[in-house]
């Protein structure tokens, strides 16, 4: 019955998100699958963490939209998430909800779930708020090279603080609803893991993520095969298979590794 109600709840949330243009059709279907697993197998505590991530990240994507319009050329996709984006951000969290069904008394399943969401939330907050900073970001690999806002691998003080806040926001609820009843240690651990996950995301963006070049605009971009100006983009650097969606999945995975190691 819990799985059935989880399915109904996931449909309602996904339809609302679709109507609000936070998801496209494929993203809504993927969100129903993930939501059913998390709501149905995890329970309402797990659902709260998922909704905390989804609502806060979607809201930030829509805030200050006019100030971000010039940066859309940098990013692989827009603010309306498709199935691969939903998978990249929430797939690992759904997997830990699935494991929780078989290990209902384990703390590690809750920690893995929370760390995965904290990492992707930290990364989203860093991206959405970091691009609003007045100063130019610097490449994470040397912290000296200045790059354009929105460049993969670029970091700033504003973005890092936003990342910390995004991770702590998830960690707050992870600590409150922790099955261990321990708040402070869970809060600190999830915050730490989420922040490192987001920084790992930036490191991948600076080194091995697939980046392309628009010969018309003379700018680097994640978009392929066509840039916003309708010019075909050319391969520039990185592993061609490592798109932003897979980088987001790796971001969540790194957060999970950190929290389970500790």
N, C-alpha and C positions, 0 to 999 in steps of 0.2 A: 504493500500500500504506500509506503514511503517513496518507493521508486516511481509509482504512478503519480503521486502528488508532486514529486520532483519534476516529472515530465510536464505536467500541466503548468507548474510555476515557471519552468524554463521557457515554455511556449509563450506565456504572457509577457515575460521580461524581454524575450527576443523580438516579439511583435512590437512592443513599445519602443525598443531600440531601433527597429527598422523604420517605424513611423517617424522617429526623431532624427533619422538619417545618420545614426551612429553605426549602423550595419547595412551592408547590401544583402541581396537575397542569399548568396552563398554563405555570407557571414552569419546571417540569422539561423540558417540550418545548422551550421557548425556550432553556434552558440546553444542551440537546443540540445545537441548531443552532449556537449561539455556540461551544460547546466543540469541536465538530467542526471549525469554521473555525480556531480558535486552536490546538488540539492538532494538527490534521491539516496545516494550511498553515504554521503557525509552527514547531512543533517543541517539544521538551521544555522548552527555556528559556522559551518563551512560556507554556507550560502551567504552569510553576512560578509565574510572576507572577500568572496568573489564579487559581490555587489559593490563593496567599498572600492575595489580596484576598478571595476568597469565604470561605475558612475563618476568617480573622481577623474579618471583618465579621459573619459568622453567629454566631461564638462570642460576640462582644460584644453582639449583639442578645439573646442568651439570658442573659447575665450580669446579676446584680442585677435580675432581672425583677420581683421584688416591689416594689423601690423605684421602678420605672418604670411600674407598673400605672396610676397616676393620670394619667400623661402620655399614655396611648394615645388619649384623646379629642382630643388636639391633632393627631395624625398621620393622614395620609390612609389608611394601611394598617398592618397589623401586621408582625410579624417574618417571617412566611411569605411569601416573595416570589412575585408572579405574573409573567406574561409581560412586562407593561409595565415592571415594576421591573427585570427581568433585562435588557430592552432598554435602559432608561434608564441602567443602571449599566455594562453591558458591550457595548452595541451598537457604540459607536465603537471600542473596543478590537478587536472582531472585524473591523471594517472595515479597520483597519490590518494585521491578520494577513492579510486577503485581498489587500491591496496588496503585502505582503511577498512573496507568491507570484509577482507579476509583476516586483518589484524586489528580488530576494533579496540583493543586495549593498549595499542602501541603509541608511544609519544612521537616516535620518529616519523610516522606518517603525517601527523599534524605539523611537525616542524618542516618536513619537506614541502608540504602543501603551502604553508605560510611563507617559507623562504622563496619559493618560485614566484608567488604573487608579489612579494615585497620587491624582488629584483626587477620584474617587468614594470611595476608601478614606479619604482625609483627611476628607471630608464625613461618612462613616459613623462614623468614630471620634469626630469632634467631637459628633455627635448622641448617640451611645450613652454617651459618657463625660461630655460637657458637662452633661447633665441631672442628673448626680450631684453637681455643684458645690453647695456650701452657699450661696454668694452668688447673687443674682438676676442673670440676664443683662441686657444692655443692647442696645437696638436699634442695629444696625451703622451706620445712616445718621447718627446723631448721638452715639452712645456715652454719652448722658445719660439717655434715657428707659428706665426699668426695665420689664421685661416678665416675664410668667410663663415658667417653664421650659417648653421645648418650642415656644415661639412662633417662627414662621418669621421669620428675620431677626435673632433674638436671638443675641448672642455673649457669651462670657465668657473670662476668662484660662484657666480650666481647659479649656474647649472648644477654644480656639485652640491651646493646647499639645498637646491630644489630636490635633487636626488636623495639626499639624506632625509628631507622632510617626507618625501613620497614613501620611502622605505619605513620610516618611523610610523607613518600613518597606518600602514598595514600591520606593523609590529604591535601597535597599541591594541588592536582588536585580537591579534594572535595571543597576546599576553592575557587579556581579559578573559577570553574563552578557552584558554589552554586547559586540556584535560588534567594536567599535572597540578593545577591550582597555583603554580608559581608564576608571578607576573614579571618581576623586574628582570630576572635572568633571561626569560623568554623574549621579553621586549628588547633587551640589549642584543641578544644573539641574532634575532631576526632582522633588526635594524642594520647590524654589522654585515650580515650575509647579503641583504638586499642591496646595500651600498656597493659592496665589492662586485656583486653581479652586474650592476649598472656600469661600473668602471671597466669591467671585463668586456662588456658590450662595446664601449668606446675604443678599447684596445683592438678588438677585432675589426672595428670600423676603420681604424687607422692603418691596419696592416694587411688583412687577408680578405675582407669583405669585397664583393664584386663592385667595382666602381667604373662608371662609363664617362665618356666625354662628348659634349655637344659641340661640333665644329662651328655651328652657326652662332651660338651664344658664347662660345669659348669658355665653357665652365664644366667642372666636374659634376656628376649627378649619379644618383642611384637608379634613375629611370632608364628602362630598356624594354623594347627596342626603339621607342620614339620618345623624344623629349616633349615638353609642353609646347614648344614652338613648332612641333610636327616635323622636326629634323631627326633623322635616324642617328642614334647615338653609337659611339664606337667604344669597344672594350679598352679600358685604360689600365686597370691593375686589379689584383686580388684573384681569388678563386671564383670562377664563373658561377659555380653552383651555390656559393654562399651569399644568398640574397639577404635582405634585411629581415625577412621573416625567420630565416634560420639563425641569424645573429640574435634575434630576440629569444628564440628557443634556447640558444647557448647561454644567454644572459640568465634565464631562469635556471638552467642546469648548473651554472657556476654557483649561484646562490644556494642551491640545494646541496652541492658538494661541500661548500663552506660550513653550512649549518650541521650537516651530518658528521663532518670531521670533528667539529667541536663538541 
